[in-house]
Amino acid sequence: HLLPAGDPARVAAVARILADHPGPFRTVSITCCNFASHERELAEWPRLLAAKGVQDLVLVNKPADDERLPDVPADILRCASLRRLFLGFWTFPDTGVSPPGGGADGFPHLRELSLLASSPVLDTLALVLSPTCERVHLRSQSLKCVLLWECFVKEVLVMDSPLLERLIMWKTIDGEDDPVAVRVSIADAPKLRVLGYLEPRVHQLQIGENVIKPDTMVSPSTVFPSVKTLALKVNFGVFEEVKMLACVLRCFPEVDRLHIESVTANEPTELHHAEFWQEVHPIECVKSHVKKVVIHEFRGKQSENEFLEFVSSSAEKLRSLLVVITQEMFASAWDFSISLPNEVNEVIVKAGALTRGAWACEDCQLVVAGPKVLDGWNFRRASDPCVKDPFR
């Protein structure tokens, strides 16, 4: 602690300690220091900390003006040795510009990141390409969007976050063949409108104090009616995932946009579950609210078609059912050296048969399409509040 903040003797003492220490630093905590008022003297500190391999760093600024916070020192943003970082009262630089001097590889060993709660205007937090960020606990009075992008986490906990509107998780599973269970707990986020991707095979969803299981009964304490856009990844050929899909959908009764990515794994994918969908109790969001359903990575498997039949026969407000085939199927369909591949033709034929069935909503449009050609589903677009549906 450097109190009083303007004491030159304290500043000089810390500078001497950092310079004389041979390194590496295991733990360093510097708090209650107005870095702006000691710009020349303190400019060397971050360089020394990074050069001497600091692993656990607490760096809390004490600005004279909360409206004019200094940037996080570039040397800290280039410090690859960090495992734990606690920052308070700093401004992060433009994410579109690499820190001066290069070193854009980030924090390859970082396991814990804390941003002081006194960040009253922080509305978007994106953790991108962080393979060791195991636990993400959110408690903020200002956050509106949180994006976890290729972050291998074991726990995501949303606590007191009254303004949070989006929680987007993409590629947060460590190990596709033998993934580790991930706890996703939503305790208090009354304005949450966009959520995904939830993966029933690994995500252990918890709403309030209730862990959601296939036999969980619907009650006011197990539902989140604020969510309007929901995205999931499901293997339709695995019965346990199919049961969890139905259960998870019941937790979000007012969803009007539903995205489901059909995935495959080592488990059998040819099992049929028509009887389950025929006998399942009504699902509120599907029956009374959903207007658009998009099935991504569609392969034409019978288990996928059985879900399509369930949706078409029970969704009374459905206006658009979009079936997006895989990139491989789409590419083969445009190979003019051969006739239309059997698997693509089969998808189209089965979709046509579906249109002749009994639909709960006669005005619904069914479309079979190829994957959208973009420059990749990037994290900037996913966290852009102007994009109504980030999963589209």
VOPAGU-2260 file (C-alpha; in pm, 1 decimal, decimal comma):
REM VOPAGU-2260
SITE   aa  ch    i         X         Y         Z
SITE  HIS   A    0       0,0       0,0       0,0
SITE  LEU   A    1     139,2     337,3     -99,8
SITE  LEU   A    2     -39,7     568,0     142,9
SITE  PRO   A    3     -17,3     857,7     140,2
SITE  ALA   A    4     -18,1     836,9    -240,0
SITE  GLY   A    5     215,2    1130,4    -284,7
SITE  ASP   A    6     492,6    1012,7     -49,8
SITE  PRO   A    7     811,4    1010,4    -266,2
SITE  ALA   A    8     999,5     802,4      -8,8
SITE  ARG   A    9     751,8     515,5     -38,5
SITE  VAL   A   10     761,5     531,5    -416,5
SITE  ALA   A   11    1141,9     526,3    -412,5
SITE  ALA   A   12    1146,8     232,9    -170,9
SITE  VAL   A   13     921,8      21,6    -391,2
SITE  ALA   A   14    1124,5     113,9    -699,6
SITE  ARG   A   15    1443,4       1,7    -525,7
SITE  ILE   A   16    1289,9    -328,9    -415,3
SITE  LEU   A   17    1164,5    -410,6    -764,7
SITE  ALA   A   18    1496,9    -318,7    -924,7
SITE  ASP   A   19    1714,4    -510,8    -678,5
SITE  HIS   A   20    1508,1    -829,7    -666,7
SITE  PRO   A   21    1665,5   -1097,6    -890,8
SITE  GLY   A   22    1328,1   -1247,1    -983,3
SITE  PRO   A   23    1114,5   -1422,5   -1058,0
SITE  PHE   A   24     836,6   -1259,0    -855,5
SITE  ARG   A   25     583,1   -1506,5    -722,1
SITE  THR   A   26     336,1   -1258,8    -571,5
SITE  VAL   A   27     327,0    -878,9    -593,5
SITE  SER   A   28      50,1    -654,1    -461,7
SITE  ILE   A   29      58,7    -279,4    -529,8
SITE  THR   A   30    -249,4     -88,6    -416,3
SITE  CYS   A   31    -364,1     262,7    -329,7
SITE  CYS   A   32    -118,6     423,7    -568,7
SITE  ASN   A   33    -207,2     708,1    -803,3
SITE  PHE   A   34     -11,7     597,8   -1107,3
SITE  ALA   A   35    -101,5     911,8   -1302,1
SITE  SER   A   36      67,0    1138,4   -1047,3
SITE  HIS   A   37     389,7     933,4   -1057,6
SITE  GLU   A   38     394,3     864,8   -1428,7
SITE  ARG   A   39     769,8     902,9   -1473,0
SITE  GLU   A   40     872,5     715,6   -1156,8
SITE  LEU   A   41     624,2     433,9   -1194,7
SITE  ALA   A   42     662,1     372,6   -1567,4
SITE  GLU   A   43     947,1     130,6   -1493,6
SITE  TRP   A   44     752,2     -84,7   -1246,7
SITE  PRO   A   45     535,9    -280,3   -1495,0
SITE  ARG   A   46     840,8    -344,5   -1714,2
SITE  LEU   A   47    1033,1    -488,5   -1418,9
SITE  LEU   A   48     737,6    -701,3   -1309,6
SITE  ALA   A   49     695,6    -848,8   -1657,1
SITE  ALA   A   50    1069,1    -894,8   -1716,1
SITE  LYS   A   51    1109,0   -1078,4   -1385,2
SITE  GLY   A   52     819,7   -1317,4   -1449,5
SITE  VAL   A   53     555,7   -1209,2   -1197,5
SITE  GLN   A   54     296,3   -1485,3   -1151,3
SITE  ASP   A   55      42,0   -1339,1    -908,3
SITE  LEU   A   56     -20,4    -965,0    -946,6
SITE  VAL   A   57    -258,5    -723,3    -776,4
SITE  LEU   A   58    -245,2    -376,8    -929,9
SITE  VAL   A   59    -504,5    -135,0    -791,5
SITE  ASN   A   60    -483,2     224,0    -904,1
SITE  LYS   A   61    -607,4     511,0    -684,5
SITE  PRO   A   62    -697,3     783,6    -932,7
SITE  ALA   A   63    -772,3    1139,0    -833,8
SITE  ASP   A   64   -1041,4    1147,2   -1104,7
SITE  ASP   A   65   -1256,2     838,3   -1166,3
SITE  GLU   A   66   -1360,1     982,2   -1502,9
SITE  ARG   A   67   -1003,1     982,1   -1638,3
SITE  LEU   A   68    -845,2     646,2   -1568,5
SITE  PRO   A   69    -503,4     558,5   -1715,2
SITE  ASP   A   70    -455,8     263,2   -1949,7
SITE  VAL   A   71    -342,4     -70,9   -1813,7
SITE  PRO   A   72      37,2     -67,8   -1862,9
SITE  ALA   A   73     129,5    -233,1   -2191,5
SITE  ASP   A   74     398,4    -440,7   -2018,8
SITE  ILE   A   75     128,5    -604,5   -1804,2
SITE  LEU   A   76     -75,7    -692,6   -2113,4
SITE  ARG   A   77     235,6    -860,9   -2256,5
SITE  CYS   A   78     323,5   -1050,6   -1938,9
SITE  ALA   A   79     302,8   -1418,6   -2036,5
SITE  SER   A   80     405,8   -1546,9   -1691,0
SITE  LEU   A   81      87,4   -1425,3   -1516,6
SITE  ARG   A   82    -132,0   -1688,9   -1353,8
SITE  ARG   A   83    -348,2   -1459,6   -1143,1
SITE  LEU   A   84    -427,4   -1095,7   -1217,6
SITE  PHE   A   85    -634,9    -850,2   -1015,3
SITE  LEU   A   86    -684,6    -506,7   -1171,9
SITE  GLY   A   87    -865,8    -208,7   -1024,5
SITE  PHE   A   88    -940,0     135,9   -1166,9
SITE  TRP   A   89    -776,7     105,7   -1507,3
SITE  THR   A   90    -887,8     158,4   -1866,6
SITE  PHE   A   91    -831,2    -122,1   -2115,8
SITE  PRO   A   92    -691,0     -11,9   -2452,4
SITE  ASP   A   93    -869,4     -56,1   -2783,9
SITE  THR   A   94    -893,9    -433,1   -2840,4
SITE  GLY   A   95    -841,2    -377,0   -3210,3
SITE  VAL   A   96    -484,1    -260,7   -3150,1
SITE  SER   A   97    -205,1    -484,1   -3021,5
SITE  PRO   A   98      -5,6    -354,2   -2724,2
SITE  PRO   A   99     289,1    -142,4   -2836,2
SITE  GLY   A  100     601,2    -343,8   -2891,4
SITE  GLY   A  101     415,6    -655,7   -3003,2
SITE  GLY   A  102     353,5    -947,7   -2772,2
SITE  ALA   A  103      -7,9   -1011,6   -2870,5
SITE  ASP   A  104     -11,7   -1368,7   -2740,7
SITE  GLY   A  105    -205,5   -1271,9   -2428,4
SITE  PHE   A  106    -186,9   -1465,5   -2100,2
SITE  PRO   A  107    -115,2   -1832,4   -2183,1
SITE  HIS   A  108     -93,4   -1932,2   -1814,3
SITE  LEU   A  109    -362,0   -1706,2   -1661,9
SITE  ARG   A  110    -600,8   -1901,2   -1436,4
SITE  GLU   A  111    -777,3   -1617,2   -1254,8
SITE  LEU   A  112    -873,6   -1266,0   -1361,8
SITE  SER   A  113   -1043,6   -1020,9   -1127,3
SITE  LEU   A  114   -1165,7    -678,2   -1228,8
SITE  LEU   A  115   -1252,6    -457,2    -934,5
SITE  ALA   A  116   -1630,3    -421,0    -895,0
SITE  SER   A  117   -1590,7     -43,9    -898,0
SITE  SER   A  118   -1616,5     -33,9   -1277,7
SITE  PRO   A  119   -1949,2     148,2   -1301,1
SITE  VAL   A  120   -1963,7     179,7   -1680,2
SITE  LEU   A  121   -1822,7    -157,9   -1794,3
SITE  ASP   A  122   -2100,3    -307,9   -2009,3
SITE  THR   A  123   -1919,0    -569,8   -2221,2
SITE  LEU   A  124   -1670,8    -831,5   -2102,2
SITE  ALA   A  125   -1515,9   -1069,3   -2355,0
SITE  LEU   A  126   -1274,6   -1344,4   -2254,7
SITE  VAL   A  127   -1125,7   -1477,0   -2576,8
SITE  LEU   A  128    -881,5   -1764,9   -2634,1
SITE  SER   A  129    -816,5   -1826,1   -2266,5
SITE  PRO   A  130    -758,0   -2201,3   -2228,1
SITE  THR   A  131    -696,8   -2191,0   -1851,6
SITE  CYS   A  132    -977,1   -1963,6   -1727,8
SITE  GLU   A  133   -1145,8   -2232,7   -1518,2
SITE  ARG   A  134   -1400,3   -2032,0   -1318,2
SITE  VAL   A  135   -1596,0   -1725,7   -1425,0
SITE  HIS   A  136   -1803,3   -1560,7   -1151,2
SITE  LEU   A  137   -2008,7   -1261,4   -1262,7
SITE  ARG   A  138   -2139,8    -999,4   -1025,0
SITE  SER   A  139   -2183,1    -655,7   -1180,5
SITE  GLN   A  140   -2425,3    -365,3   -1170,2
SITE  SER   A  141   -2327,2    -251,8   -1520,7
SITE  LEU   A  142   -2246,4    -554,2   -1740,1
SITE  LYS   A  143   -2484,7    -609,0   -2030,9
SITE  CYS   A  144   -2292,1    -864,4   -2236,6
SITE  VAL   A  145   -2050,2   -1141,0   -2137,5
SITE  LEU   A  146   -1875,5   -1345,2   -2403,4
SITE  LEU   A  147   -1666,1   -1655,7   -2333,7
SITE  TRP   A  148   -1494,8   -1741,7   -2660,8
SITE  GLU   A  149   -1278,3   -2053,9   -2671,9
SITE  CYS   A  150   -1230,5   -2039,5   -2295,7
SITE  PHE   A  151   -1213,5   -2384,1   -2135,1
SITE  VAL   A  152   -1411,1   -2330,9   -1817,1
SITE  LYS   A  153   -1538,1   -2557,7   -1540,5
SITE  GLU   A  154   -1784,3   -2313,8   -1388,7
SITE  VAL   A  155   -1984,1   -2009,7   -1498,9
SITE  LEU   A  156   -2175,3   -1841,7   -1217,7
SITE  VAL   A  157   -2404,1   -1542,6   -1274,8
SITE  MET   A  158   -2491,7   -1371,8    -948,9
SITE  ASP   A  159   -2616,1   -1017,2    -889,9
SITE  SER   A  160   -2614,5    -884,7   -1248,7
SITE  PRO   A  161   -2933,7    -679,8   -1293,8
SITE  LEU   A  162   -2847,5    -541,1   -1640,6
SITE  LEU   A  163   -2698,9    -853,1   -1801,7
SITE  GLU   A  164   -2872,1    -916,8   -2135,5
SITE  ARG   A  165   -2638,0   -1161,3   -2311,8
SITE  LEU   A  166   -2438,1   -1459,6   -2196,8
SITE  ILE   A  167   -2266,8   -1619,9   -2494,9
SITE  MET   A  168   -2043,9   -1925,3   -2461,4
SITE  TRP   A  169   -1866,3   -2069,0   -2765,0
SITE  LYS   A  170   -1621,6   -2357,8   -2756,1
SITE  THR   A  171   -1588,9   -2359,8   -2378,9
SITE  ILE   A  172   -1556,2   -2738,7   -2355,3
SITE  ASP   A  173   -1211,9   -2885,7   -2287,0
SITE  GLY   A  174   -1188,6   -3213,8   -2476,6
SITE  GLU   A  175   -1460,7   -3306,8   -2724,2
SITE  ASP   A  176   -1421,8   -3684,2   -2682,5
SITE  ASP   A  177   -1413,8   -3692,7   -2302,4
SITE  PRO   A  178   -1531,8   -3348,4   -2187,3
SITE  VAL   A  179   -1525,3   -3228,6   -1827,8
SITE  ALA   A  180   -1861,0   -3133,3   -1677,7
SITE  VAL   A  181   -1922,3   -2757,9   -1667,9
SITE  ARG   A  182   -2150,1   -2595,4   -1413,9
SITE  VAL   A  183   -2359,8   -2309,8   -1555,4
SITE  SER   A  184   -2545,6   -2138,4   -1272,8
SITE  ILE   A  185   -2778,8   -1842,5   -1324,9
SITE  ALA   A  186   -2889,6   -1696,4    -994,9
SITE  ASP   A  187   -2986,2   -1336,0   -1059,2
SITE  ALA   A  188   -3003,0   -1184,7   -1408,5
SITE  PRO   A  189   -3360,6   -1058,8   -1457,6
SITE  LYS   A  190   -3291,1    -897,1   -1797,4
SITE  LEU   A  191   -3108,5   -1190,9   -1957,5
SITE  ARG   A  192   -3248,1   -1221,3   -2311,2
SITE  VAL   A  193   -2982,5   -1406,7   -2512,6
SITE  LEU   A  194   -2824,5   -1732,3   -2391,6
SITE  GLY   A  195   -2613,6   -1997,0   -2563,6
SITE  TYR   A  196   -2459,8   -2226,9   -2652,5
SITE  LEU   A  197   -2584,6   -2462,2   -2382,3
SITE  GLU   A  198   -2467,6   -2821,7   -2429,7
SITE  PRO   A  199   -2679,8   -3073,9   -2236,5
SITE  ARG   A  200   -2414,6   -3346,8   -2256,0
SITE  VAL   A  201   -2167,1   -3147,1   -2044,4
SITE  HIS   A  202   -2337,6   -2835,7   -1907,4
SITE  GLN   A  203   -2494,5   -2881,6   -1564,9
SITE  LEU   A  204   -2755,4   -2606,6   -1570,4
SITE  GLN   A  205   -2856,8   -2455,5   -1239,4
SITE  ILE   A  206   -3127,2   -2191,5   -1198,2
SITE  GLY   A  207   -3119,7   -2033,7    -856,4
SITE  GLU   A  208   -3082,2   -2320,3    -610,6
SITE  ASN   A  209   -3222,5   -2579,7    -852,9
SITE  VAL   A  210   -3000,6   -2814,3   -1053,0
SITE  ILE   A  211   -3187,6   -2896,3   -1373,3
SITE  LYS   A  212   -3224,6   -3270,0   -1440,9
SITE  PRO   A  213   -3441,1   -3471,2   -1683,8
SITE  ASP   A  214   -3704,8   -3524,1   -1413,9
SITE  THR   A  215   -3708,4   -3163,2   -1288,4
SITE  MET   A  216   -4064,2   -3035,3   -1254,3
SITE  VAL   A  217   -4151,3   -2693,1   -1392,6
SITE  SER   A  218   -4204,1   -2433,7   -1121,2
SITE  PRO   A  219   -4147,4   -2058,3   -1079,0
SITE  SER   A  220   -3805,3   -2133,7    -929,9
SITE  THR   A  221   -3686,0   -2341,7   -1228,6
SITE  VAL   A  222   -3773,5   -2108,9   -1516,7
SITE  PHE   A  223   -3613,9   -1800,2   -1668,5
SITE  PRO   A  224   -3889,7   -1623,6   -1864,8
SITE  SER   A  225   -3674,0   -1327,1   -1970,5
SITE  VAL   A  226   -3472,0   -1533,4   -2223,2
SITE  LYS   A  227   -3599,8   -1479,0   -2578,5
SITE  THR   A  228   -3314,2   -1617,9   -2789,7
SITE  LEU   A  229   -3170,1   -1956,3   -2693,6
SITE  ALA   A  230   -2897,4   -2164,2   -2859,5
SITE  LEU   A  231   -2809,3   -2526,3   -2781,8
SITE  LYS   A  232   -2581,0   -2801,5   -2912,1
SITE  VAL   A  233   -2741,7   -3146,2   -2908,4
SITE  ASN   A  234   -2669,8   -3495,7   -3035,2
SITE  PHE   A  235   -3021,4   -3606,2   -3133,7
SITE  GLY   A  236   -2907,0   -3968,2   -3148,6
SITE  VAL   A  237   -2829,4   -3984,7   -2774,5
SITE  PHE   A  238   -3142,5   -4034,3   -2566,9
SITE  GLU   A  239   -3002,8   -3870,8   -2252,3
SITE  GLU   A  240   -2932,3   -3555,1   -2449,6
SITE  VAL   A  241   -3277,5   -3562,2   -2606,7
SITE  LYS   A  242   -3438,5   -3583,3   -2262,4
SITE  MET   A  243   -3223,3   -3296,9   -2135,1
SITE  LEU   A  244   -3311,6   -3091,2   -2442,2
SITE  ALA   A  245   -3680,6   -3115,7   -2356,1
SITE  CYS   A  246   -3606,2   -3032,4   -1993,6
SITE  VAL   A  247   -3387,3   -2731,2   -2075,6
SITE  LEU   A  248   -3648,0   -2592,9   -2315,6
SITE  ARG   A  249   -3901,6   -2598,5   -2032,8
SITE  CYS   A  250   -3673,3   -2373,4   -1828,1
SITE  PHE   A  251   -3709,7   -2094,3   -2083,8
SITE  PRO   A  252   -4085,0   -2074,9   -2149,5
SITE  GLU   A  253   -4088,4   -1752,3   -2353,7
SITE  VAL   A  254   -3815,0   -1822,5   -2608,0
SITE  ASP   A  255   -3919,1   -1701,3   -2953,2
SITE  ARG   A  256   -3592,1   -1771,3   -3141,0
SITE  LEU   A  257   -3441,2   -2117,3   -3103,3
SITE  HIS   A  258   -3109,1   -2227,8   -3251,4
SITE  ILE   A  259   -2998,4   -2589,5   -3224,6
SITE  GLU   A  260   -2670,1   -2717,5   -3362,3
SITE  SER   A  261   -2687,3   -3088,7   -3434,1
SITE  VAL   A  262   -2361,6   -3249,8   -3325,2
SITE  THR   A  263   -2214,3   -3597,9   -3340,7
SITE  ALA   A  264   -1978,9   -3770,9   -3100,8
SITE  ASN   A  265   -1857,1   -4121,3   -3025,6
SITE  GLU   A  266   -2198,4   -4217,7   -2891,5
SITE  PRO   A  267   -2443,9   -4397,0   -3125,0
SITE  THR   A  268   -2634,7   -4151,5   -3342,4
SITE  GLU   A  269   -2881,2   -4380,4   -3518,9
SITE  LEU   A  270   -3120,0   -4433,3   -3228,7
SITE  HIS   A  271   -3475,5   -4316,9   -3294,0
SITE  HIS   A  272   -3683,8   -4126,4   -3041,8
SITE  ALA   A  273   -4013,6   -4068,9   -3223,1
SITE  GLU   A  274   -4209,1   -4224,5   -2937,6
SITE  PHE   A  275   -4048,3   -3986,5   -2687,9
SITE  TRP   A  276   -4145,7   -3677,6   -2889,2
SITE  GLN   A  277   -4496,9   -3814,7   -2941,6
SITE  GLU   A  278   -4551,6   -3870,2   -2570,7
SITE  VAL   A  279   -4357,8   -3577,1   -2421,9
SITE  HIS   A  280   -4561,1   -3329,3   -2220,8
SITE  PRO   A  281   -4619,1   -2994,7   -2394,0
SITE  ILE   A  282   -4320,0   -2760,9   -2387,9
SITE  GLU   A  283   -4443,6   -2406,6   -2329,4
SITE  CYS   A  284   -4191,9   -2217,1   -2541,9
SITE  VAL   A  285   -4237,7   -2451,7   -2840,1
SITE  LYS   A  286   -4615,1   -2464,6   -2813,6
SITE  SER   A  287   -4695,5   -2099,0   -2749,6
SITE  HIS   A  288   -4400,4   -1868,2   -2816,1
SITE  VAL   A  289   -4131,4   -1981,6   -3059,2
SITE  LYS   A  290   -4153,5   -1806,2   -3396,1
SITE  LYS   A  291   -3825,2   -1909,4   -3554,0
SITE  VAL   A  292   -3632,1   -2235,6   -3527,3
SITE  VAL   A  293   -3295,2   -2289,9   -3693,4
SITE  ILE   A  294   -3133,3   -2634,1   -3703,4
SITE  HIS   A  295   -2763,1   -2597,2   -3784,5
SITE  GLU   A  296   -2533,5   -2875,7   -3912,1
SITE  PHE   A  297   -2831,8   -3082,7   -4025,8
SITE  ARG   A  298   -2738,1   -3425,4   -4166,5
SITE  GLY   A  299   -3080,0   -3572,7   -4239,7
SITE  LYS   A  300   -3062,9   -3837,8   -3967,2
SITE  GLN   A  301   -3394,6   -3985,9   -3861,9
SITE  SER   A  302   -3345,2   -3862,2   -3505,0
SITE  GLU   A  303   -3314,6   -3506,7   -3642,1
SITE  ASN   A  304   -3626,2   -3546,4   -3855,7
SITE  GLU   A  305   -3820,5   -3671,7   -3555,0
SITE  PHE   A  306   -3745,9   -3347,1   -3373,4
SITE  LEU   A  307   -3849,9   -3146,4   -3680,6
SITE  GLU   A  308   -4181,0   -3332,4   -3684,9
SITE  PHE   A  309   -4230,7   -3256,7   -3316,1
SITE  VAL   A  310   -4168,8   -2885,1   -3372,1
SITE  SER   A  311   -4386,3   -2857,6   -3681,6
SITE  SER   A  312   -4677,9   -3038,7   -3519,5
SITE  SER   A  313   -4674,5   -2850,9   -3188,8
SITE  ALA   A  314   -4541,4   -2495,8   -3248,0
SITE  GLU   A  315   -4854,4   -2284,3   -3286,2
SITE  LYS   A  316   -4671,8   -1951,9   -3340,9
SITE  LEU   A  317   -4395,2   -2082,5   -3566,9
SITE  ARG   A  318   -4331,3   -1864,9   -3873,1
SITE  SER   A  319   -3994,4   -1991,2   -3993,9
SITE  LEU   A  320   -3825,6   -2331,7   -3976,9
SITE  LEU   A  321   -3478,0   -2313,0   -4127,2
SITE  VAL   A  322   -3278,3   -2631,5   -4184,3
SITE  VAL   A  323   -2909,4   -2558,8   -4251,2
SITE  ILE   A  324   -2721,3   -2856,0   -4395,2
SITE  THR   A  325   -2353,4   -2920,5   -4320,5
SITE  GLN   A  326   -2075,1   -2758,6   -4519,2
SITE  GLU   A  327   -1974,1   -3099,5   -4659,3
SITE  MET   A  328   -2323,4   -3169,4   -4791,3
SITE  PHE   A  329   -2352,4   -2820,5   -4934,7
SITE  ALA   A  330   -2016,4   -2845,1   -5112,5
SITE  SER   A  331   -2106,9   -3180,3   -5269,1
SITE  ALA   A  332   -2436,7   -3038,1   -5392,2
SITE  TRP   A  333   -2242,9   -2782,9   -5600,8
SITE  ASP   A  334   -2015,7   -3040,6   -5760,9
SITE  PHE   A  335   -2160,8   -3031,5   -6112,9
SITE  SER   A  336   -1953,3   -3330,2   -6220,5
SITE  ILE   A  337   -2199,1   -3554,2   -6040,4
SITE  SER   A  338   -2573,9   -3562,6   -5999,8
SITE  LEU   A  339   -2730,4   -3424,1   -5683,7
SITE  PRO   A  340   -2583,7   -3638,7   -5403,7
SITE  ASN   A  341   -2822,8   -3889,7   -5251,3
SITE  GLU   A  342   -2789,1   -3748,8   -4899,1
SITE  VAL   A  343   -2874,9   -3393,3   -5010,4
SITE  ASN   A  344   -3163,2   -3517,8   -5221,7
SITE  GLU   A  345   -3287,5   -3723,4   -4926,9
SITE  VAL   A  346   -3291,9   -3416,9   -4700,1
SITE  ILE   A  347   -3496,6   -3225,0   -4957,7
SITE  VAL   A  348   -3739,1   -3514,8   -5006,6
SITE  LYS   A  349   -3792,1   -3558,1   -4633,1
SITE  ALA   A  350   -3841,9   -3184,2   -4591,0
SITE  GLY   A  351   -4103,6   -3197,3   -4864,7
SITE  ALA   A  352   -4279,3   -3481,6   -4684,7
SITE  LEU   A  353   -4277,6   -3274,0   -4368,2
SITE  THR   A  354   -4463,0   -2991,8   -4544,7
SITE  ARG   A  355   -4743,7   -3231,9   -4630,1
SITE  GLY   A  356   -4795,6   -3326,8   -4267,1
SITE  ALA   A  357   -5016,0   -3166,2   -4005,9
SITE  TRP   A  358   -4862,2   -2835,8   -3898,1
SITE  ALA   A  359   -4970,5   -2654,1   -3585,4
SITE  CYS   A  360   -4923,5   -2325,6   -3773,6
SITE  GLU   A  361   -5029,0   -2321,9   -4138,1
SITE  ASP   A  362   -4837,9   -2001,1   -4216,5
SITE  CYS   A  363   -4494,6   -2141,6   -4134,4
SITE  GLN   A  364   -4225,4   -2140,2   -4401,2
SITE  LEU   A  365   -3981,5   -2432,9   -4422,0
SITE  VAL   A  366   -3646,0   -2364,1   -4587,6
SITE  VAL   A  367   -3353,0   -2599,7   -4650,7
SITE  ALA   A  368   -3034,2   -2399,9   -4701,5
SITE  GLY   A  369   -2658,5   -2422,5   -4707,5
SITE  PRO   A  370   -2441,8   -2268,4   -4435,0
SITE  LYS   A  371   -2410,1   -1892,4   -4446,2
SITE  VAL   A  372   -2086,0   -1771,3   -4599,6
SITE  LEU   A  373   -1923,2   -1523,7   -4361,8
SITE  ASP   A  374   -1573,3   -1439,3   -4249,6
SITE  GLY   A  375   -1636,5   -1674,1   -3959,6
SITE  TRP   A  376   -1864,9   -1630,5   -3660,7
SITE  ASN   A  377   -1642,3   -1380,5   -3487,0
SITE  PHE   A  378   -1653,8   -1264,4   -3129,6
SITE  ARG   A  379   -1698,4    -899,0   -3225,9
SITE  ARG   A  380   -2025,1    -974,4   -3402,4
SITE  ALA   A  381   -2140,2   -1203,8   -3122,9
SITE  SER   A  382   -2097,0    -928,7   -2862,9
SITE  ASP   A  383   -2237,1    -646,4   -3077,9
SITE  PRO   A  384   -2561,5    -522,3   -2914,0
SITE  CYS   A  385   -2681,9    -401,2   -3255,3
SITE  VAL   A  386   -2698,1    -763,3   -3374,5
SITE  LYS   A  387   -3033,4    -887,2   -3248,9
SITE  ASP   A  388   -2960,2   -1255,4   -3304,1
SITE  PRO   A  389   -2587,2   -1332,9   -3261,5
SITE  PHE   A  390   -2636,2   -1701,8   -3347,7
SITE  ARG   A  391   -2783,3   -1635,8   -3691,9
